[in-house]
Amino acid sequence: MTKSAVFFAFLLSLALVSAKTERFGFETEDKNVVHLDYKNITDTTYDTPFVVLFFAPWCPHCMAFRPTYNKFADAMAEQGDIQVGDVDCTTQLYLQDLFGIMQYPTVFLFIEGMFYEYPGQRRVKDMTAWVNGGYKDQEGKPLPEVSETAAARYSTIKMFTKYAYTILIAALVLGVIGTIAYFSYFRTMALSRKGLKFQKGMKYEQIKQFAASIPCDDENAFLRPDLA
């Protein structure tokens, strides 16, 4: 049982430490969707109407929404006056916090120096109606200034903090499990050498009676014959 617990803890820790933001089959590629980051988002999206999806590859809601979003991007390409892009929040932590992303997926419309959050159903026709005028019923926010220097520094610190925290948790898990396994093993070995090997369900009073029944005239009397 102890070996199983240690092995499970090892696998868990390994998974935590080596966790990466892989796409898990997440279909993000579409010729009409521009991938954005802190280096190109200002020049690409601030001067022209742009719909931007903030997502995380591991998010099941994002996975379910992606095909619809790609179809919406194709529809906007045919319309010709609004472009479509996305931001992977697992790699663009600075942009995620800069725009106040609280849930995935989040869709914004960048237009005329303002940005608006899409509040409707995740359907192509509803999104199309929204970008073609529906957003005007909402109160927008000014587009924030993006600093490449601050973004690079921010991303480095956040990523370091993220993985340092993961490694710390993994180390604590392994430490606790290892300590329990260590003392459990040597306690069992010590009792076994005295002829007091535990059996499942054995009660304390039974152990005391068993110990009292063992002669102790000889210093090796407590040792099993094969260990004396």
N, C-alpha and C positions, 0 to 999 in steps of 0.2 A: 504493500500500500504506500509506503514511504517513497519507494523508488518511483512509483507511478506519479506521485505528487511532485517530486523533483523534476521528472521528465516533462510533466505538463507545464510547470513553472518555467522551465527552460524554453519550451516552445513558445509560450506566451511572451516571454521577454524578448526572444529573438524576433517575433512578429512585431512587437512594439518598436524595437530599436531599428529594425530594417524597414519600417513602414514608409511607403512612398506614395505620392499622389498619382498612382497609375490610373489610367483611364478606364480600366475594367471593361473594355469594349465600348467605351463612351464615344459615340460617333459625333465628332466635332467638325470634321472636315466638310466644308461646303464652299464652293467657289465664290459664293455671294456673301460669305461671312468673314469679316476682317478680324484677325486675332490682335487684340490690343494689349499694351503694357504701359508702364509709366513713361517709357521713352517715346512712344508714338501717339499716345492718346490725345494729347493737346493739339498737335499739328494735324492729326487725322480727323478728329471729331468735333473740334470746337468751332470750326468755321463753316460747317455744313450740317444740315439735319441728319442726325445719326441715332439709331436705336441700338442700345448696348445691353447685352445680357451679362449679368454677374452670376457666375455659377461655380460649383465645386464638382469635380469629376466623380467623386464617390457618392454624391447626393442622388438618391433614387428619384426624387421629384425632377431633378435636372435631367436625368437620363430619360425619363418619360416625356419631358417637354422638348427635348432636342429635335426630334423629327419635325414637330410642329414649327419650331423656331426656324429650322432650315427651309421649310416650305414658305414661311412668312418672308424670309430673306429672298427667296426666289421671286415671290410676288412683288416685293419692293424693287427688285432689280428690273422687273418688267415695267413697273410704274416709273422708275427712273429718277425720282427727285429725293429719295431718302435712302441712305445707306444703312447697313446692318453690321454689327460687330459683336464681339464677346470678350469677356475678361475672366481668366481662370484665377479665382480668388486664392487658391492654394499656393500659387506662385507670385501673385500680386497682392500681398498683404497690405502694402501701403495704400493702394487704390481702394481696397475693401474698406479700410478704416476711414480713408479720406471721404468716401461717398456714404459712409454710415450704413453699410450693408448689415442687416440684422437677420436675414433669412435667405435661403436659396430655393429656387432661382429668383432673382430680382431683375426687372427690366426697366430701363430708363430711356427716355427720349431726350436727347441733347438738341436744343434748338434756340437760336437767337440769344445765346449767352445764359440760358437757363436749362435746368433739367427737371423732368417730371417722371414720377414713378407710375408704372402701369398698374392699375387697380382691378382689371377685369379678368374674365375667363381666359384661359390659355388656348385660344382658338384663333386661327388665321384671320377670319372675318372680323372678329372683335378687335384684334390688335390693329388691323388695317383701318378700321373706322376710327380708332383712338388716335393713331398717328396723323390721320387726315383731318383732324380738327377736334376730336373728342377731348384731347388733353387740355384744351383751352378752358374747360370748366374747372380745372384744378389750379391750385396755387403752386407754382414752381419755386425752385431755389436757384440762386446764382451758381454757375459752374465754378468749382474751386480751382485755385491755382495749383498746378502740379510742379513740384521741384524735383528734378532728377537727382540732385545731390542728396536731398533729404530722403528720397525714395530708396536710393541705393543703401544709405546708412540704415534706414528703418528696416528694410528687408533683411539685411544682414543680422541685425540685432534680434529681430523677431524669429528668424529661422534658427539662430543659435539658441535662443531661449526655449523655443519649441522642442528641439531635439535634446537639449540638455535636460529639460524636464522629463522627457520620455525615458532617457537613459537613467535618470535618478530613480524614477518609479520602478523601472525594470531591475535596477540594482537592489532596491529595497525588497522587492518581491523575492528575488533570488536569495537575498540575505536571510529573510525570515524563514523561508522554506528550508534553506540549507542549515540554519541553526537548529530548527526542529528536527530535521533528519539526523544531524550530528549527535545531538543529545539522546534522541530516541534509540539510535543504533548502539551507542556505547553503554547506555543504561541497560538495554536488553542483553548485551554481551556480558556485562558485569554480573547481572543476576543469573545468567546462564552458567557462568563459571562457578557460582555458589550453589548450583543445583536448584535455583529458584526461577527457572525459565517460565515466563508467563504463558498461560494459555488463555484463549479467548473466553471471556465470561468469568474468569477466576476472580473471586472476591478477596478483599483484604484479609478477612479473618481466616480464610482458607490458606492464604499465603503464610500467615503467622503460624498456624498449626503445622504446616508443612515444614517451615524452617525449624520449629521447635523439635520436630521429630528426627532431625539429622544430628547424629553424634558429633561432638566437637572436641574429643580428647586429642585428636591428632590435628596438626596445623593444616594438613591437606584433606581433612575430612570433608570440607565443603566443595572440593573440586570433583568434577566428574571423573570417572576412572580414565577416560581417554585423554583428560587434560592434566591429570596428577603427575 
